[in-house]
Amino acid sequence: MYYVYILKINNEFYIGYSEDLQRRIKQHKSKGEIELIYYESYLSKNLATTREKKLKHYGSAWRALKKRITA
């Protein structure tokens, strides 16, 4: 399983993907105060990286998701 996740680190959003979400969150804790805001799971690495890229590079994808998770 692969995960696309959104963290809030020191009041800034961070989008990433990982095969081991818990391990990745622990690694991010060294950057400051973090909060897991949202995650999605995928069966393949290709699907997860495609979604991560859409969220990072296409404002409309990020805006749509942000609207869903803050409503």
N, C-alpha and C positions, 0 to 999 in steps of 0.2 A: 504494500500500500504506500502511496505517496501523498503528501499533503502540501497544499498551498495555504499559507497562513498570513494573517495580518497581526502584527504586534504594535502596541503603542509603547515607544521607548522614549522616556523623558519628553512626553507630550508631542512626539513626532511619530508618524506612521511608518512602518517598515513592512514590506511585502517580500515573502520568500517562499521557497519550497524545500521539502526535506522528506527523506524516507523514514526518519525517526524524529517525530515532532517533539517528544519530551526531551530528547538529547539536545536538539537544536535550541529549544527554549532555555535550557540550562546554560548553553554557550552564550546566549544573548544577555543573560543576567549580569555579565561582567561589564556591560555597556551602561548600566544604570537601572533605574526602576522600570520594570516592564509589565505589560498586561496583554494577555492573549485576547484579541478583539474578535477574531473570526478565523475559521479554517474550513477547508473543503478537502475531501479525500478522493483519490483517483487510483485506478488499478494499474496505470502505466506511468512511467516517468515522462514519456512524451506528452501525454495529456496534461500532466501537472505543469511541466515547463511551458507548454503553450498557454495555459491559463495564467501563469505567473507573468509571462511576457505581455499578455493582453492587459493585465491590470497595471503593469508598470509603464507601458508605452502608449496605451490608448486611453485618453482621458474619459471617454464615454463609458468604458467598461468599469473604471474605478468609480466614477460618479454614480453609476447605476447601483453598484454594490454598496457604496457608502450610504446611499439613500435608503437601501433596504435594511442595513444594519443599525442605522441611527433612528429609524422611524419607530 
